[in-house]
Amino acid sequence: MTDPATDPTAPQPASAPEVAPEMDDAELESLEADLATIEAAMDRVDAGDLDGATTLMARLGDEDGDLSGGDGS
């Protein structure tokens, strides 16, 4: 029997995804801000404040478009 560690046909464990080198600090800060907004909206939902959650979620999105999944029309 071949040792799985040296067997080239054995399934290999998935490696950790690499961080895209083109992602800069501004993009990371934007993602962190969106994450904080999402967490705050989730807290509002947990507290029963759906209007407050909706207001927070309306702040999400990127400057190039929206995150609604629509076709923009």
C-alpha positions as CSV (number, residue, x, y, z in Angstrom):
1,M,0.0,0.0,0.0
2,T,1.3,3.4,-0.9
3,D,1.7,6.1,1.7
4,P,-1.1,8.7,1.1
5,A,1.4,11.5,1.9
6,T,3.6,10.5,-1.1
7,D,0.9,9.1,-3.4
8,P,0.4,11.6,-6.2
9,T,-3.1,10.0,-7.0
10,A,-4.3,10.5,-3.4
11,P,-6.7,13.5,-2.8
12,Q,-4.8,16.5,-1.6
13,P,-6.2,18.7,1.1
14,A,-7.5,22.1,0.0
15,S,-5.1,24.9,0.4
16,A,-6.0,28.2,2.0
17,P,-7.3,30.7,-0.6
18,E,-4.8,33.4,-1.4
19,V,-5.6,37.0,-0.9
20,A,-5.9,38.8,-4.2
21,P,-2.8,41.0,-4.6
22,E,-4.8,43.7,-6.3
23,M,-7.0,44.2,-3.2
24,D,-5.8,47.4,-1.7
25,D,-6.3,49.0,1.8
26,A,-9.2,51.1,0.6
27,E,-11.1,48.1,-0.6
28,L,-10.4,46.3,2.7
29,E,-11.5,49.3,4.7
30,S,-14.7,49.4,2.6
31,L,-15.4,45.7,3.2
32,E,-14.8,46.1,6.9
33,A,-17.2,49.0,7.1
34,D,-19.8,47.0,5.2
35,L,-19.3,44.1,7.6
36,A,-19.8,46.4,10.6
37,T,-23.0,47.7,9.0
38,I,-24.3,44.2,8.4
39,E,-23.5,43.2,12.0
40,A,-25.4,46.3,13.2
41,A,-28.3,45.5,11.0
42,M,-28.4,42.0,12.3
43,D,-28.5,43.4,15.9
44,R,-31.4,45.6,14.9
45,V,-33.3,42.6,13.5
46,D,-32.6,40.6,16.7
47,A,-34.0,43.5,18.7
48,G,-37.1,43.6,16.5
49,D,-36.3,46.9,14.9
50,L,-36.8,46.0,11.2
51,D,-37.1,49.6,10.1
52,G,-33.7,50.4,11.7
53,A,-32.2,47.3,10.0
54,T,-33.6,48.4,6.7
55,T,-32.2,51.8,7.1
56,L,-28.7,50.4,7.8
57,M,-28.9,47.9,4.9
58,A,-29.8,50.8,2.6
59,R,-26.3,52.1,3.3
60,L,-24.6,49.0,1.8
61,G,-23.5,48.8,-1.7
62,D,-20.6,49.7,-3.9
63,E,-20.1,53.0,-5.8
64,D,-20.2,51.2,-9.1
65,G,-23.7,49.8,-8.7
66,D,-26.0,48.2,-6.2
67,L,-26.1,44.8,-4.6
68,S,-29.8,44.1,-5.4
69,G,-29.0,41.6,-8.1
70,G,-31.2,43.5,-10.5
71,D,-30.4,44.3,-14.1
72,G,-30.2,48.0,-13.4
73,S,-33.3,48.9,-15.3
